Amino acid sequence: MIKDLIILGAGGTGREVAEAVDDINSMGQKWNFLGFLDDDRQKHGKEYNGHPVLGSISTAAEYLTCQFVIVLGNHRDPGLSKRVLDGLSLDRGRFATIVHPTARVSNHAELGPGTIVLQNSVITVNVRIGSHVLLLFGSQIGHDCRIEDYVVIAPNAVLAGGVCVGEGCYIGANATIIQKTKVGPWSCVAMGAAVFADVSAHSTVVGNPARLLRERAL
């Protein structure tokens, strides 16, 4: 059954996700992609790569049979997606799981609703990933990892086996996290960082080996 889909957020990453949907459909129609919702009024009525911006995110509830994914915010505003979804109060069954055809996801991995896995990512055995998690292209998730809701894994980041990543974390591009390490909720691992020890909640860590730079404000 082909389902209607809308992306919440028409920024650069939202457009990357739209292209992933196009790639999925090129292998057999799965989604009827209607377009984007975005709160930037200057985008309303415009098209991005052939897909329209339909209106504001607050109108999502008007699309009664549609599924959604959210692609908002960045490491500077880690709580934005959660705030927006809390305001919409949509049932968790209204959120799609998007996996690019080139991604390799184990049959023994679990992905929550609203989670997005982009090109050439690898998720191995017995991984559990929560809701509204974004894995950007080339990210690698080792066996037995646990990734909670609203986490962003940037391009080419590597999580070794048994890593636990708390809610709302941002793992930067080319970061590496050693096995059985815990990254506390709402923390940021900077690009290129090498994490050899647990990271406290609400922390930003940088460097090799990773060290605390500052507390991360929400």
C-alpha positions in Angstrom: 0.0 0.0 0.0 1.4 3.4 -1.0 1.2 5.9 1.8 1.2 9.7 1.8 4.3 11.3 3.3 5.3 14.8 4.4 8.7 16.0 5.6 8.5 18.5 8.5 11.4 20.9 7.6 12.5 22.1 4.2 16.1 22.9 5.1 19.2 21.3 3.6 18.8 18.0 5.5 15.1 17.9 4.7 16.0 18.1 1.1 18.5 15.2 1.5 15.7 13.1 3.1 13.4 14.0 0.2 16.0 12.7 -2.3 16.2 9.5 -0.2 12.5 9.1 -0.6 12.9 9.6 -4.3 15.5 6.9 -4.4 13.3 4.5 -2.5 10.5 5.2 -5.0 12.8 4.6 -7.9 13.0 1.0 -6.8 9.2 0.6 -6.5 6.7 3.2 -5.4 6.3 3.1 -1.7 5.6 6.7 -0.8 3.4 9.4 -2.3 5.6 12.3 -1.2 3.4 15.4 -1.0 6.1 17.8 0.0 7.3 19.8 3.0 5.9 21.8 5.9 8.1 24.6 7.2 7.5 27.5 9.5 9.6 29.9 7.3 6.9 31.7 5.4 9.3 32.8 2.7 9.5 29.1 1.7 5.7 28.7 1.4 4.6 28.0 -2.2 8.1 27.4 -3.4 9.5 24.1 -4.7 12.7 22.4 -3.8 14.0 19.8 -6.2 10.5 19.4 -7.6 8.7 19.1 -4.2 6.5 21.9 -2.8 6.4 23.6 0.5 2.8 23.2 1.5 2.6 25.5 4.5 3.4 25.7 8.2 4.2 22.8 10.4 1.2 23.7 12.6 -1.1 22.5 9.8 0.2 18.9 10.0 -2.9 17.7 11.8 -5.0 18.7 8.8 -3.4 15.9 6.8 -5.5 13.1 8.4 -4.1 10.1 6.6 -0.5 11.3 6.1 2.7 10.0 7.7 5.5 12.3 8.6 9.2 12.6 9.4 10.8 15.6 11.1 14.1 17.1 10.0 14.6 20.2 12.1 17.3 22.0 14.2 21.0 21.4 14.5 23.6 21.0 17.3 22.9 24.6 18.3 19.2 23.9 19.1 19.1 20.3 20.0 15.6 20.4 21.5 13.8 21.9 18.6 12.4 18.7 17.1 11.1 17.5 20.4 9.4 20.8 21.2 7.7 20.9 17.8 6.4 17.3 18.1 5.3 17.9 21.6 3.2 20.8 20.3 1.7 18.7 17.5 0.7 15.8 19.7 0.5 13.4 16.8 0.2 9.7 17.5 3.5 7.8 17.1 1.9 5.7 14.5 1.8 8.7 12.2 5.6 8.7 11.8 7.3 6.9 9.0 10.7 5.1 9.1 12.8 5.9 6.1 15.8 3.7 5.1 17.8 4.5 2.0 18.2 1.6 -0.4 22.0 1.7 0.0 21.9 1.4 3.8 22.7 -1.9 5.4 20.4 -2.6 8.4 20.5 -5.9 10.1 17.4 -8.0 10.3 18.1 -8.1 14.0 18.1 -4.4 14.5 15.1 -2.3 15.7 14.3 1.2 14.4 11.7 3.4 16.0 9.0 5.5 14.2 10.2 8.7 12.6 13.8 7.4 12.3 15.7 8.1 9.1 18.8 6.2 7.8 20.6 7.8 4.8 23.0 6.6 2.2 25.6 3.9 2.9 24.9 3.8 6.6 25.5 0.5 8.4 23.5 -0.8 11.4 24.6 -4.2 12.6 23.1 -6.9 14.8 21.0 -6.3 17.9 21.1 -2.5 17.7 18.1 -0.7 19.1 17.3 2.8 17.8 14.6 5.0 19.2 12.2 7.4 17.6 13.0 10.5 15.4 16.7 9.5 15.1 18.6 10.8 12.1 21.6 8.8 10.8 23.3 10.8 8.1 25.2 9.2 5.2 28.0 6.8 6.0 27.4 6.5 9.7 28.3 3.1 11.2 26.6 1.6 14.3 28.2 -1.5 15.8 26.5 -4.4 17.5 24.3 -4.0 20.6 24.3 -0.2 20.5 21.4 1.6 22.1 20.4 5.0 20.7 17.6 6.9 22.3 15.1 9.4 20.8 16.0 12.6 18.9 19.7 11.7 18.4 21.5 12.9 15.3 24.5 10.9 14.0 26.4 13.0 11.5 28.2 11.7 8.3 30.8 9.0 8.8 30.6 8.8 12.6 31.4 5.4 14.0 29.9 3.8 17.1 31.7 0.6 18.2 29.8 -2.2 19.8 27.7 -1.7 22.9 27.7 2.1 22.9 24.7 3.8 24.6 23.7 7.3 23.3 21.2 9.2 25.4 18.2 11.2 24.2 18.9 14.3 22.1 22.6 13.8 21.5 24.5 15.1 18.5 27.4 12.9 17.3 29.5 15.0 14.9 30.9 14.0 11.5 33.8 11.5 11.6 33.5 11.2 15.4 34.5 7.8 16.9 33.1 6.3 20.1 34.9 3.3 21.6 32.9 0.2 22.6 30.7 0.1 25.7 30.9 3.8 26.2 27.9 5.9 27.4 27.1 9.3 26.1 24.7 11.1 28.4 21.5 12.7 27.3 21.6 16.0 25.3 25.3 15.9 24.8 27.4 16.8 21.8 30.4 14.9 20.5 32.2 17.3 18.2 33.3 16.4 14.7 36.4 14.3 14.6 36.3 13.6 18.3 37.6 10.3 19.7 35.6 9.2 22.8 37.4 6.7 25.1 35.4 7.3 28.3 31.8 8.0 29.3 30.4 11.5 28.5 28.3 13.3 31.1 24.8 14.6 30.3 24.6 18.1 28.8 28.2 18.1 27.8 30.1 19.1 24.7 33.3 17.2 24.1 36.0 17.8 21.5 39.4 16.4 20.5 41.4 13.1 20.6 41.1 11.9 23.2 37.8 13.8 23.8 37.7 16.3 26.6 35.0 18.5 28.0 34.7 21.9 26.3 31.6 23.2 28.0 28.2 22.3 29.2 25.6 22.1 26.5 22.7 24.5 26.9 19.1 23.5 25.9 
